[in-house]
Amino acid sequence: MPATLIVGTQWGDEGKAKVIDYLAKETEIVVRYQGGANAGHTVKVGDDKYIFRLIPSGILYPKTICVLAGGMVIDPDAMFQEIGELEAKGVNPMGRLRIADNAHLLMPYHKEIDVRSEEASGVHKIGTTKRGIGACYSDKVNRQGIRIGMLYSDDFFANTLPRLVEQKNKLLTRMYDAPPVNLAELKDKLMVLREKIRDMIVNCPYYLNMELASGKRVLLEGAQGTMLDLDFGTYPYVTSSNPTTGGALTGSGVSFRYLKSVIGIAKAYSTRVGEGPYPTEVFDEEAETLRTAGNEFGSVTGRPRRCGWFDVEVVRHAARINGLSAIALTKIDVLDKFKTIKVATGYELNGKRIDYFPSCSVGDIKVIYEEFPGWNEPTSHITKLKNLPKNTRKYIDALAKYCGVPIAWVSVGPGRENTIAIK
């Protein structure tokens, strides 16, 4: 069976979890392939709201297996907190979670280093969530990381862990004037952890490719969005991993021959969290209207999101990089009260029209807008495309034409039932 990939086409927070939840009902295995507990995915089912940080949202379906793949950095405290929150709402994840043995373990010292480093950056801060993600990925790249499978090696506890803790303590005490890590306490904590997760550990490339070969349906889920990709986003104001198609393959170990469908998630407008360039950002009353109507506050941090208009060039950029098969357009209902809706349809850079998203000099872009008439009526109760207001349908058609990718789903609200499939 082919694998399906869900990617964000903007700066994250596009509504990926809702689309994943919508598609997961026909999927046996859902895989989170990168990122850590810095990303929050929200799913609303009836009156219940679930916020996912590490565990794929497919866990809400009682027979779905969920995999935390090798491209992730996993904070065990955050993971077990999330498991507890799910159990409190009647969802039992145990027995259905798999953890890749090559996923990296996010340690307490990673969080401390992240906090201290961000504070020391002053006006040059990146705007991280201070959850240790970048510090953990840095150790991975510097070959000083801890793969989860290493917990089952006696040599790791006898030699590797003491060496790594000694290095981190020098950094914490000498550079950041922070307290050192207690090696004995950390060792005891990791000993307990390895027994708690022993039955969850899998060799991810073997497991997933064997399941695909046997006919299982697999859904690959990323965190953040294309514009926060380490290589293709607005560097250096990006995340520390690759949320794009390439990152899905390297993070999960799924063979490229199984990947047949890449669905891009895009808001009907746009948002961004943290620092960095944002060409279509709006301010004052327009921003507040979008933020309030869309409840644009981080599900992990609670930070208010920066808001702006839909940017065609951003989504075209995502379409090129990811090889999008279709787009799921979310939060169209947030635009219900706007008399006029702007869309960024092009850029000028240094006085010349460009038809790509630049890797640098994003702050020098001049945005070219087109205006569309609003529809000034509610849409969240509508279940069929033909019943949407005429101007809503015109807006959807225009975005599909400009982006060069068909729009296959439209979301008109947060619930499972608020999704319109376009046949």
Secondary structure, 3 states (H helix, E strand, C coil): CCEEEEEECCCCCCCHHHHHHHHHCCCCEEEECCECCCCCEEEEECCEEEEECCCCHHHHCCCCEEEECCCEEECHHHHHHHHHHHHHCCCCCCCCEEEECCCEECCHHHHHHHHHHHHHHHHHCCCCCCCCHHHHHHHHHCCCCCEHHHHHCHHHHHHHHHHHHHHHHHHHHHHCCCCCCCHHHHHHHHHHHHHHCHHHEECHHHHHHHHHHCCCCEEEECCCCHHHCCCCCCCCCCCCCCCCHHHHHHHHCCCHHHEEEEEEEEECCEEECCCCCCCCECCHHHHHHHHHHCCCECCCCCCECEEECEEHHHHHHHHHHHCCCEEEEECHHHHCCCCEEEEEEEEEECCEEECCCCCCCHHHCEEEEEEEECCCCCCCCCCCHHHCCHHHHHHHHHHHHHHCCCEEEEECCCECCCEEECC
